[in-house]
Amino acid sequence: MLIDTHCHLDHLSNPTEKILKARNNNVNIIISPGVNASSSKKCLKIAQENKGVFSAAGLHPIDINSSKISLQEQLRTIANLLEKEKQYIVALGECGLDFGPVNDGESKRSKQLQIDILQKQIELALKNDLPLILHNRKANQELLNLLKPYKGKIKGVFHCFTGSKKFLQQVIDLDFYIGITGLITYDQGLQQVIKQAPESKLLIETDAPYLMPEPIRKTKKWPNEPKNVKIVAQEIAKVKGVCFDKIAETTTKNAIQLFKLKW
């Protein structure tokens, strides 16, 4: 069995069809994180309607300024979902920090506001005994600074990990997991880092509909979908020189442990 620990089902057309295709490829569990209050509600509804699907609720740093709904109202909605929907919501996320370039048409992202909003979400995760699903773009040190005071109190995953060997060790020292996406199928630098990563800290993700793995990426058959998490697991096994079944078993066990999955 495989678990796709990060798939934006609400961004996919006909998510039920994609879930069934994943199940036919031995991907029996999918976690779908929200990126704002509205998205979190949609992910929850998909989880409620589809066996083997769980959701997460959170406010993504890029979405902080994208909604007409106030930040306070969005955080209240997310807090309410976390409190009342524990059967389906297994994490707080996707949240984090994004200090990368601003996209066309996007308003400037305040670093301090991102930090403040993430701090509030960390406290929400603690209150509800939930792990974090963290987005990280050019914010390694700031994330480490925020998380260090909570060492031993909170766990989570650095979604779509792309850091150095040094940063990998710093993340592991915090007892966090790293999420590996289709990037590993063509990013040679990431492959070298993952060789050093303990299997006990690995999770597999598609980040669908984004981050299509090779060789499908070359065919341009988009969007990505949860069944392709098998390709990620196969590449990890190749990089680490172990059998596929071992990676499948270990990453599944890791996901069940971190997210306290029951189905």
N, C-alpha and C positions, 0 to 999 in steps of 0.2 A: 504494500500500500504506500501511496505517496500523498503528501499534503502540500498544497500550494498555499503558503502562508501569507501571500500578498497578491491579491488579484482584485482590480477595480471592476467588479461585476456590474456596477451601476453605470459604467462607461461603455459597456458592451451592448450591442444590439442582441435581442433575444437571449438574455443570460441563461434561461432555463435550458435552452438547446446546448449552450457551451458547457454547462454543468454536466449534462448527460454525456456529452462527448468526452469530457474529462473522466467521468466515472468509467466509461468504456475503455479508458487507457490507464485504469488502476489509480487514478487520482480521486480518492474517495472523500477527501475533506478539502475545503477551500475556505480561506479567511478573506473577507472583503472589507477593507478599511474605508471609512468615509474621509472626506477632505474638508467638510464644513457641516453645518447643522443639517442642511437639506440633503446632502449626499449621505450623511450618516443615517438619516431616516430611510433613505432608499435602500441602503445596504442592509439595514435591519429587516426591512420588508422582504427582501430577497432571501435572507436567512430564514425567516419565519415560514416561507413558502417552499423551501427546498431542503430536503434532508441532506445532512453532511456539510451544510454551509453555515459558517459563523460570521459575525461581523465585528467591526471595531468602530468606535465613534471618536472623532477628533477634529481639530482645526489645523489644517495644513498652513505653513507659513506663507505660501503664495496666495492662499485664499483669504488671508486676513483682511485685505482691502477690496476683495472682489464682490462682496455681497452688500445689498442695501440694508440688510439686517445688521443691527449694531453688534459689536463684539461681545458686549455683556449679554445680549439676548442669545447670541449663538452659544456662548459658554454655558448659559443657563439651560438651554435645550440639550446640549451634550451631557451636562451633569444629570439632567433628568433621565435621559436615556440610559446612562450608566447605572443609575440607581434602580430603575424599574425593569430593565430588560436583561438581567444577568444570565438568563437561560441562553441567550443568543449572542450577547456582546462579550467578547473574551479579551479585549484589550482597549487601551486608549490610543487612538491614532487614526489617521496618520498625522503626526505632529512633528515639530522639529524646528530647524533653522535653515534658511536658504539665503546665503550671502553672495549668490552668483549674480551674473548680469540680469538686468531687467528686460523682459521680452517686449516686443513692439506692442503698444497699446496698453501696457501694464503700468500702473502707478508705482512710484518709487517705494521700495520696501524698507521701512525703518528697522535697523538692527535692534535697537533697544526695545521697540514694541514687540518684535518677534520674541526676544528673550523674556519679556514680561508675560506674554501670552503662553509661552512654553512653561514658564515657572508655574503659572496657574494650573496648567494641564498636568504637570507632574504632581501637584498637590491633589488634584482630582483622582489621579491614578492611585496614589497612596490611600486616599480615603476609601476607594472602592476595591482595594487589593487587586489591582489589575496591572499587567505589564504594559510597557510603552512600545509603540511602533514608531521609530524615529527616522525622520527624513533629515539628511545631512548633505549640505552643499556648501563647500568652502567654509565650514564652521567647526572644524575639529576641536580646536582649543576651547571655544566658547561652550560647546556641548560638554566636554570633559569638565570644565569649571562648574557648569550647572549640576552635573550628575554626581560629582565627587562627594558633596555633603550627604547624599542619599545612599552611599555605598552600603550594601547589606540590608537596605530597606526596600529597594525597588529593583526590578529586573526589566528586561525588554530586549529589543532587537534593533540593531542599526540596519535599517532597510537598505537594500541595494548597496551593499558595502563596496567601496572602491579605494580604501585607504592603503597606507604603507604598512610594512611589517611592524614598524614601531607603533603606529596607531592601532593596528590589530591587537597588539599586546596590551595597550592601554584600555581598549574596550573590554578585552577578556578579564583584565584585572578588576574591572567594575562588575564582573559577573554578568555581562550582557552577551547576547548572541549576535551573529552576523548573518544577514540575509543575502544569499547568492542568487543573482538573476542570470538572464541570458547573456549578460556582458562577458561572463567567463568563457563563452564559446569563441570569442575573438579578441579579448583583451589579454595580451600576453603578460603584461605587468600584474594584472589581477591573478592570473594563473600562478605566478611565482609566489604571490602572497598567500594564496589559498593552500599551497603546498605546505606552508608552515602552520596553518590553522588547525587546532584540535577538532576532530570530528564531533566531539561532544558539544561544540558551540556553533555548529552549522545548521542553518535553515535554508530551504529552497523556496524560490519565489519566481513568478513570471512577471509581476508588475503589469499584467495585461490590462489594457490593450497595448501597452508600451513595451520597449526593450525586447523585440523579437530576437530569438537566438538563431545562430547559424545552424544548419545551412538554409533554413527557411528565409532568413533575412535577405539572402541574395535573390530569392524568387519574388520578393516584394509581395508575398501573399499575406497582407495585413488584414485585420489586426491580430496581435498576439492573443492567445487564449490559454486557459488553465491547463489543458492537456499537454501543453509544451513544457511543463515543469519537469517532465520525464527527461527531456533533452538536457536540462540543467543538471539533474542528478547524474546522468550518464557522463557529462563532461567533468564533473567533480571527481567521479570515480576514476576517470582517465588521468586527470591531473595528479591525483593522489596515489595512483597505482594500486587501487583496491577494486574489488568487484562491485558491480552496480548494486547487488542485493544488500551489501553492507551499508552503502550510502543511503539507500532507500529506508532500511530499517533504522539506522541511526538518526537521520533527519526527521523521520516520523516520530520516533521516541522523544527527540528534543522538542518538537512542536507540541506534542501532547503534554509534556512536562511544563513548558513555559506558559502555555495558554490554558492549562488545566482543562483540556478538552474531554467532554463526555458526550457520547452520542448513542 
